Amino acid sequence: MSFGMDDVCHDTKTAIEDALKENVILLAAAGNGGNCKGIPYPASEKDVFEIFASKPSGYAADFSAPSRPVSGSYSFFGCKVVSIWPSSILNTAKNGRSSLFHYDDKGNHKDLQNGCNSWTVMSGTSFASPLVAALVAVLYQFHEENRSDILRDLHPNTNFKSPRAVLAIFDRMSKVSDNAWYNFLEPTWGKDEFFRFIPGYHNEGQRKFFAGKLRDALKYGKV
């Protein structure tokens, strides 16, 4: 949900409640007002993941408030993200003086003069949120391909595709410190190097290592 508002929207609230009953993972942009504003709705809604924006360094972007050191609040890359304008509003983007470009056959980008391509670079929690949604999708795909290794020794009723499971995994996948790296999602590192795979140090292959770590995260999270 790459949007936010000052007040609760009852239609959105009802939709969120219905989605949570179906174990849908809900992620919402936590706003671009820095520390000057509170968390907008629906990011402030209970059981919705708050997504903040970070620089590539992992520190909070200037426009994003630092993510809170609580479960369900995470930051991810949200600065200078390559995105695209729908062709139907391309003229609006041009008039707004957005920097638009297209890719050539070598993968380089050039300023857009004519044509229907509408790539651009944008920043904001609205761009960090779908990247985290993509991370959840990758976890789901990995689960489908490695279900037996991940769920081995877990309770038979364990539901990997649930907010509770994603929360347990994200809490182990985020870096925590006394500085601005609170709850910064780092899938290949994680809290206390939980997800860090070292070739030659870990005897199992990378796939089995990651499957085992997901299983341990669910155990620690009592899912």
ZAMARGU-4260 file (C-alpha; in steps of 0.2 Angstrom, whole numbers, plus 5000, padded with zeros to 4 digits):
<rodrens>
0) 5000/5000/5000 | 5010/5014/4993 | 4999/5028/5000 | 4995/5036/5017 | 4982/5048/5025
5) 4980/5058/5040 | 4964/5050/5046 | 4957/5033/5047 | 4948/5028/5031 | 4934/5016/5036
10) 4932/5007/5019 | 4951/5004/5020 | 4950/4998/5037 | 4936/4985/5033 | 4947/4979/5018
15) 4962/4977/5029 | 4952/4967/5042 | 4945/4956/5028 | 4962/4953/5021 | 4970/4949/5038
20) 4957/4935/5040 | 4964/4927/5024 | 4982/4929/5031 | 4986/4942/5018 | 5003/4951/5021
25) 4999/4970/5022 | 5014/4982/5020 | 5011/5001/5020 | 5022/5016/5017 | 5026/5025/5033
30) 5027/5042/5026 | 5040/5055/5019 | 5038/5068/5033 | 5054/5063/5042 | 5052/5066/5061
35) 5040/5080/5058 | 5024/5069/5056 | 5017/5054/5064 | 5015/5037/5055 | 5001/5039/5042
40) 4986/5027/5040 | 4985/5013/5035 | 5004/5010/5041 | 4998/5014/5058 | 4984/5001/5058
45) 4987/4986/5069 | 4995/4971/5060 | 5000/4981/5045 | 5019/4981/5042 | 5026/4999/5043
50) 5039/5001/5029 | 5052/5015/5030 | 5065/5020/5017 | 5083/5018/5019 | 5098/5024/5009
55) 5109/5010/5001 | 5120/5012/5017 | 5106/5006/5028 | 5103/5022/5037 | 5087/5031/5036
60) 5083/5042/5021 | 5082/5061/5026 | 5063/5061/5021 | 5059/5045/5031 | 5058/5044/5050
65) 5070/5031/5057 | 5061/5014/5058 | 5055/5010/5076 | 5064/4997/5086 | 5048/4986/5087
70) 5042/4971/5078 | 5032/4975/5062 | 5042/4991/5059 | 5056/4989/5045 | 5066/5000/5033
75) 5072/4995/5016 | 5080/5003/5001 | 5069/5018/4995 | 5081/5031/4988 | 5083/5033/4969
80) 5073/5018/4965 | 5071/5015/4946 | 5053/5015/4943 | 5041/5018/4928 | 5026/5030/4924
85) 5011/5022/4916 | 5011/5028/4898 | 4994/5035/4901 | 5001/5049/4912 | 5018/5051/4904
90) 5014/5069/4899 | 5009/5073/4917 | 5026/5066/4922 | 5035/5077/4909 | 5026/5092/4914
95) 5030/5089/4932 | 5048/5089/4926 | 5052/5072/4932 | 5069/5065/4925 | 5063/5053/4912
100) 5074/5041/4902 | 5073/5025/4891 | 5085/5010/4890 | 5095/5007/4874 | 5099/4990/4868
105) 5115/4989/4879 | 5106/4992/4895 | 5111/5010/4896 | 5098/5024/4900 | 5097/5040/4890
110) 5086/5055/4892 | 5068/5053/4885 | 5064/5064/4871 | 5050/5055/4861 | 5042/5038/4862
115) 5032/5029/4875 | 5045/5023/4887 | 5044/5031/4904 | 5057/5025/4916 | 5062/5037/4930
120) 5071/5037/4947 | 5061/5040/4962 | 5063/5040/4981 | 5050/5038/4995 | 5043/5025/5007
125) 5030/5021/4993 | 5045/5014/4983 | 5052/5004/4998 | 5035/4996/5001 | 5034/4986/4985
130) 5052/4981/4986 | 5048/4973/5003 | 5032/4965/4995 | 5044/4957/4982 | 5055/4951/4996
135) 5040/4942/5004 | 5036/4935/4987 | 5054/4928/4985 | 5052/4920/5002 | 5036/4912/4997
140) 5043/4905/4981 | 5058/4898/4991 | 5046/4890/5003 | 5036/4881/4989 | 5053/4874/4982
145) 5060/4869/4999 | 5044/4866/5009 | 5050/4849/5017 | 5067/4856/5023 | 5059/4872/5030
150) 5044/4864/5039 | 5054/4849/5046 | 5052/4847/5065 | 5040/4861/5066 | 5022/4860/5072
155) 5011/4852/5059 | 4999/4867/5059 | 5013/4879/5055 | 5007/4892/5042 | 5022/4899/5033
160) 5011/4911/5023 | 5005/4921/5037 | 5008/4938/5045 | 5015/4929/5061 | 5028/4919/5051
165) 5034/4934/5041 | 5035/4944/5057 | 5046/4930/5064 | 5057/4929/5049 | 5059/4948/5047
170) 5064/4950/5065 | 5078/4939/5062 | 5082/4946/5045 | 5083/4964/5051 | 5099/4973/5058
175) 5097/4981/5075 | 5109/4993/5083 | 5109/5009/5094 | 5110/5020/5079 | 5099/5023/5063
180) 5100/5005/5057 | 5085/4999/5068 | 5076/4985/5059 | 5084/4988/5043 | 5080/4972/5032
185) 5096/4964/5026 | 5091/4947/5019 | 5109/4940/5017 | 5115/4946/5034 | 5101/4948/5047
190) 5101/4951/5066 | 5118/4945/5074 | 5123/4938/5056 | 5109/4925/5057 | 5107/4924/5038
195) 5125/4926/5034 | 5131/4911/5023 | 5150/4909/5023 | 5156/4897/5010 | 5168/4884/5017
200) 5163/4888/5035 | 5145/4881/5034 | 5145/4863/5028 | 5128/4863/5020 | 5124/4871/5004
205) 5117/4888/5003 | 5100/4882/4999 | 5099/4870/5014 | 5107/4883/5025 | 5094/4896/5021
210) 5080/4883/5023 | 5087/4879/5040 | 5088/4897/5045 | 5070/4900/5040 | 5065/4885/5050
215) 5075/4892/5065 | 5067/4909/5063 | 5050/4901/5064 | 5055/4891/5080 | 5062/4906/5089
220) 5046/4916/5084 | 5035/4902/5091 | 5025/4901/5075
</rodrens>
